[in-house]
Amino acid sequence: MPVPVANVDVSDVQNSQAGQHQPLPQANTQENKPTGAGVNTGAGTTRPKTEAELQADRDYEERMEDEYAKREGGA
């Protein structure tokens, strides 16, 4: 079975071995923007929690601690 061989330009190999790197061509930034469902939803971004949300988190944690304590026979 033959071994596949890549088609490589010899000048590219010589330039890369000499430490000379060719810059990558810059694509149009308009083409690189993500598209599709959910791109403009803010997914992946965070905001600081409001005081009401922080209080709700504290209340939830307290209720969970009480529930676990009941299940373990305490409180």
C-alpha positions as CSV (number, residue, x, y, z in Angstrom):
1,M,0.0,0.0,0.0
2,P,1.6,3.3,-1.0
3,V,2.3,6.0,1.6
4,P,0.4,9.3,0.9
5,V,2.8,12.2,0.2
6,A,1.8,15.9,0.7
7,N,2.4,18.3,-2.1
8,V,4.7,20.9,-0.5
9,D,6.5,23.8,-2.2
10,V,10.2,23.4,-1.6
11,S,10.6,27.2,-1.1
12,D,8.1,27.1,1.7
13,V,10.0,24.4,3.5
14,Q,13.3,26.3,3.1
15,N,11.8,29.5,4.4
16,S,10.3,27.8,7.4
17,Q,13.6,26.1,8.1
18,A,15.5,29.4,7.9
19,G,13.2,30.9,10.5
20,Q,11.3,33.1,7.9
21,H,7.6,32.7,8.4
22,Q,5.1,33.9,5.9
23,P,2.3,35.9,7.4
24,L,-1.2,34.3,7.1
25,P,-3.5,36.2,4.7
26,Q,-6.0,38.3,6.6
27,A,-9.6,37.3,5.8
28,N,-12.4,39.8,5.6
29,T,-13.6,40.3,9.2
30,Q,-17.2,40.4,8.1
31,E,-16.8,36.7,6.9
32,N,-15.3,35.7,10.3
33,K,-18.2,36.7,12.4
34,P,-20.2,33.9,13.9
35,T,-23.7,33.3,12.5
36,G,-26.6,31.1,13.4
37,A,-29.0,30.8,16.3
38,G,-28.1,32.4,19.5
39,V,-25.2,34.6,18.4
40,N,-26.8,37.9,19.6
41,T,-28.3,36.5,22.8
42,G,-25.4,37.4,25.1
43,A,-24.7,33.8,25.9
44,G,-21.3,33.3,27.5
45,T,-21.3,36.8,29.1
46,T,-21.9,37.5,32.7
47,R,-23.1,40.4,34.7
48,P,-22.9,41.1,38.4
49,K,-25.8,39.7,40.4
50,T,-28.4,42.1,41.9
51,E,-28.9,42.4,45.6
52,A,-32.2,40.5,45.3
53,E,-30.4,37.7,43.4
54,L,-27.7,37.5,46.1
55,Q,-30.4,37.3,48.8
56,A,-32.3,34.6,46.9
57,D,-29.0,32.6,46.7
58,R,-28.4,33.0,50.4
59,D,-32.0,31.9,51.2
60,Y,-31.7,28.9,48.9
61,E,-28.4,27.8,50.5
62,E,-30.0,28.1,54.0
63,R,-33.0,26.0,52.9
64,M,-30.7,23.3,51.4
65,E,-28.7,23.1,54.6
66,D,-31.9,22.7,56.6
67,E,-33.1,20.0,54.3
68,Y,-29.9,18.1,54.4
69,A,-29.8,18.4,58.2
70,K,-33.4,16.9,58.4
71,R,-32.3,14.0,56.2
72,E,-29.3,13.3,58.4
73,G,-31.5,13.3,61.5
74,G,-30.3,16.7,62.9
75,A,-32.2,19.9,63.6
